[in-house]
Amino acid sequence: MTWPLQDKEFSVPSVMREKICPLERLAPQADAWRAQGKSVALCHGCFDLVHPGHLRYLEFARQQADVLVVSLTGDDAIEKADGTRPYIPQELRAENLAAIQLVDAVVIVDGDTGLPVIERLRPDVYIKGREYEDSDHPGFRAERERVETHGGRVIFSSGEVVFSSTRLIDDQRPAMAASGYGEADLITASCRRWGIDRVSLGQIIRQRFNDLRVAVVGDMVCDRYAFCDRGLATDEAPILSVRTSDEQTYLGGAAVIAAHVRSLGAACTLLTSSADDHDAHAMTDKLQSLGVEVDTRTTRRLTPTKLRYIVDNQKVFRVEKGGDEPLDSAAQASLIKAATERANDLDVVIFADFGFGVISPTLLHDLMPGLRKHVHTITGDVSGIRRGLLAMRGFDLVTPNEREARGAVGDFESSLPTLAGTMMRTGELANLIVTLGRKGSLLFRPREEKREAWYTNRLRCDYLPTLAPGPAVDPLGAGDALLAVASLALGCGESLAVAGYLGSVAAGVAVSRMGNEPVRPLELLRFLDHRPELQADDDPPIRLPHAI
């Protein structure tokens, strides 16, 4: 069996073809399962791009019965008003799901509900996401009625939250590997769909970043690494004993984001507060030597410091010095005045809230109106769960990790797309990147062009696997690099897809080395040279993907 896509043909591996069940064969197959004493669970949806949230949902569903059937909404029933839905044809969407070990059978349905499958399958359990729990949609009401008429139950759950999102994706890898598909295939298809190529990315990095004027607002932090020799338990107590052999100090917090920005060619000013101590002076000197203008208010008693003890390249524990010291009213007014006076000359403003007092909801509320009149791109992120994330109202991009996003809105149960919808509506955000550690990131953006219609429909969601070439040497700073580079890309007028890809490239560079050093253009360009999905047309062809 072959299916055409963009003048290509794809053969369906037997391990996946056997799971794809025509609707007319579903009733006898269901009878056969029940004759074996097996219970049946059903999930229904579009599954245009399978992402970690879908995998959680499917894992939970699989735990409710002996057999899991997934029904897909066919292409003709999916809204195509923007000319791009669905991203993946129904046959390939079915194949994606068939590649997942959790799934026993896949059915394609004509129409926008799962009623045809419910009538034939008579599921024991029908699982819907928590967002449907209070839904009064006529299609869902009909589905629920038919399930219960046949003696089944409807359960609302998006699955147990696993912050790392690691095990759920790993569960499907054996089936993907057996079929010859992997994450490289997904990245290749994504780059082709988004129009991402090596030449255009190189131009952005070499030339267009240089034209930008950027301000970074946030906490300046000193990151210190103490490299230790392995020790033994001490005689006086059962505690670990290590001997320090070397110590390195790096720019941290908003300071390293400013260093990334300047290293990549953009003009940069850091608006911050600092202490009158050795660490603050050393970081200021370092930033100025890189070409960063430092506009600081000396209001702190002690420079925030994070001291990490490292044995054999493994961090064993961390000690923090310096707590939250909010700006006083005079210092806050001074920072707002300085940022507002620069606004007319800025292309990008990046807010980096590390929880040490520079950024507060009041600061953002008072500063944003003046910035918004002049600055095209305003972005931000937080470190840890803090209320400043929701205070980043009207931003063009925020880049929290999943734990930070869930903590900000107090939602630890909903699917990631539902969570993203809540965040973006509440914060009136234009774009959102939720990072998932070594599993990559999810990119969310509205479907509609007009701002007043942004949140009237489901968000667009793209899954981007990690671009790191191997295991992370040091994950510290990956989020800072992603925020800095994605912000610059948006500032150049690029799409969220391009910004997310370049940000992931920067994160891949950052995690491949020890210490939080500024990312350099040459490092990004060398990284791109080795990305197989960016091969030119005259390079050896890259196979398009079938699975996530």
PEUR-V813437 format. One record per residue. SS is DSSP state (a for helix, b for strand, c for the rest). Layout:
SS
SS
//
This chain:
c
b
b
b
b
c
c
b
b
b
b
c
c
a
a
a
a
c
c
b
c
c
a
a
a
a
a
a
a
a
a
a
a
a
a
c
c
c
c
b
b
b
b
b
b
c
c
c
c
c
c
a
a
a
a
a
a
a
a
a
a
a
c
c
c
c
b
b
b
b
b
b
b
c
a
a
a
c
c
c
c
c
c
c
c
c
c
c
c
a
a
a
a
a
a
a
a
a
c
c
c
c
c
c
b
b
b
b
b
c
c
c
c
c
a
a
a
a
a
a
a
c
c
c
b
b
b
b
c
a
a
a
c
c
c
c
c
a
a
a
a
a
a
a
a
a
a
a
a
c
c
c
b
b
b
b
c
c
c
c
c
c
c
c
c
a
a
a
a
a
a
a
a
a
a
a
a
a
a
c
c
c
a
a
a
a
a
a
a
a
a
a
a
a
c
c
c
a
a
a
a
a
a
a
a
a
c
a
a
a
a
c
b
b
b
b
b
b
c
b
b
b
b
b
b
b
b
b
b
c
c
c
b
c
c
c
c
c
c
b
c
c
b
b
b
b
b
b
b
b
b
b
b
a
a
a
a
a
a
a
a
a
a
c
c
c
b
b
b
b
b
b
b
b
b
c
c
a
a
a
a
a
a
a
a
a
a
a
a
a
c
c
b
b
b
b
b
b
b
b
c
c
c
c
b
b
b
b
b
b
b
c
c
b
b
b
b
b
b
b
b
c
c
c
c
c
c
c
a
a
a
a
a
a
a
a
a
a
a
a
a
a
a
a
a
c
c
b
b
b
b
b
b
c
c
c
c
c
c
c
a
a
a
a
a
a
a
a
a
a
a
a
c
c
c
c
b
b
b
b
b
b
c
c
c
c
a
a
a
c
c
c
c
c
c
c
b
b
c
c
b
a
a
a
a
a
a
a
a
c
c
c
c
c
c
a
a
a
a
a
a
a
a
a
a
a
a
c
c
c
b
b
b
b
b
c
a
a
a
c
b
b
b
b
b
c
c
c
c
c
a
a
a
c
c
c
c
c
c
b
b
b
b
b
c
c
c
c
c
c
c
c
c
c
c
c
c
a
a
a
a
a
a
a
a
a
a
a
a
a
a
c
c
c
c
a
a
a
a
a
a
a
a
a
a
a
a
a
a
a
a
c
c
c
c
c
c
c
c
c
a
a
a
a
a
a
a
a
a
c
c
a
a
a
c
c
c
c
c
c
c
c
c
c
c
c
c
c
//
